[in-house]
Amino acid sequence: MSRVCECCGKGRTLGNSVTTRGKAKYLGGFGTKVTGITRREFRPNLQSVHVTTANGTSRTVRVCAQCIRSGAVKKRIRGVPFKLTKAAEIAAKAGKRK
């Protein structure tokens, strides 16, 4: 299973992990010094989400959190939402007017 978003294709990126030592100048020190730089890997925040496809079926997809927040992926609706009957709606509206 690859660590890539199935919606936008976001994958791992490489960068540096910088280790510092010392106290910052604005805190009264002599400044921070870099004591080591090692390579590291930034991974996307992938989540397994149940998605409704275009033809109406649902399947599990690994999608990054950014695609979920932006609405690029439509989550599956588990069931039909609860609906009031016409008589109950009229009674509820009459109760609000009082």
C-alpha positions as CSV (number, residue, x, y, z in Angstrom):
1,M,0.0,0.0,0.0
2,S,1.6,3.2,-1.2
3,R,1.8,6.4,0.9
4,V,0.2,8.6,-1.8
5,C,-3.1,10.5,-1.8
6,E,-5.4,8.9,-4.3
7,C,-7.1,12.3,-5.0
8,C,-4.3,14.8,-5.4
9,G,-1.2,12.5,-5.6
10,K,0.5,14.1,-2.7
11,G,3.4,11.8,-1.5
12,R,6.4,11.9,0.7
13,T,8.9,14.8,0.4
14,L,12.5,14.9,1.7
15,G,14.0,17.6,3.9
16,N,16.4,18.3,6.7
17,S,16.1,17.8,10.4
18,V,18.1,20.7,12.0
19,T,19.4,20.3,15.5
20,T,20.3,23.5,17.3
21,R,22.0,24.4,20.6
22,G,22.1,27.6,22.7
23,K,19.8,30.3,23.8
24,A,18.2,32.8,21.3
25,K,19.6,36.4,21.3
26,Y,16.2,37.9,22.0
27,L,16.1,35.8,25.2
28,G,19.4,37.1,26.4
29,G,21.7,34.4,25.0
30,F,24.5,34.4,22.4
31,G,22.4,32.9,19.7
32,T,21.6,29.4,18.5
33,K,24.1,27.3,16.7
34,V,23.4,24.5,14.3
35,T,25.0,21.3,15.7
36,G,23.7,18.7,13.2
37,I,21.7,18.3,10.0
38,T,20.3,15.0,9.0
39,R,17.9,14.0,6.2
40,R,14.3,13.3,7.1
41,E,11.0,12.4,5.4
42,F,7.8,14.4,5.5
43,R,4.7,12.1,5.0
44,P,1.2,13.3,4.1
45,N,-1.6,12.9,6.6
46,L,-3.5,10.1,4.9
47,Q,-6.9,8.9,6.2
48,S,-8.9,6.0,5.1
49,V,-12.3,7.3,4.0
50,H,-15.4,5.6,2.6
51,V,-16.3,7.5,-0.6
52,T,-19.2,7.4,-2.9
53,T,-18.0,7.0,-6.5
54,A,-19.6,8.6,-9.6
55,N,-21.7,5.4,-10.5
56,G,-23.2,5.3,-6.9
57,T,-21.0,2.6,-5.4
58,S,-18.9,3.2,-2.3
59,R,-15.3,2.2,-1.7
60,T,-12.5,2.9,0.7
61,V,-9.9,5.4,-0.4
62,R,-6.7,6.7,1.2
63,V,-6.9,10.5,1.0
64,C,-4.9,13.3,2.6
65,A,-6.5,15.5,5.2
66,Q,-6.3,18.6,3.0
67,C,-8.5,16.9,0.3
68,I,-11.1,16.0,3.0
69,R,-11.1,19.6,4.4
70,S,-11.3,21.2,0.9
71,G,-14.2,19.0,-0.1
72,A,-12.4,17.4,-3.0
73,V,-13.7,14.0,-1.8
74,K,-17.4,13.3,-1.1
75,K,-17.9,11.1,1.9
76,R,-20.4,8.2,1.9
77,I,-23.8,8.9,3.4
78,R,-24.5,6.0,5.7
79,G,-28.3,6.2,5.7
80,V,-31.2,8.4,4.7
81,P,-31.5,11.2,7.2
82,F,-34.5,11.3,9.6
83,K,-37.5,13.1,8.1
84,L,-40.6,14.4,9.9
85,T,-44.1,13.6,8.6
86,K,-46.2,16.5,7.3
87,A,-48.3,16.4,10.5
88,A,-45.2,16.6,12.7
89,E,-43.8,19.5,10.7
90,I,-47.0,21.5,11.1
91,A,-47.1,20.7,14.8
92,A,-43.5,21.8,15.2
93,K,-44.1,25.1,13.4
94,A,-47.2,25.8,15.5
95,G,-45.1,25.2,18.6
96,K,-42.5,27.7,17.6
97,R,-45.0,30.5,16.9
98,K,-46.3,30.5,20.5
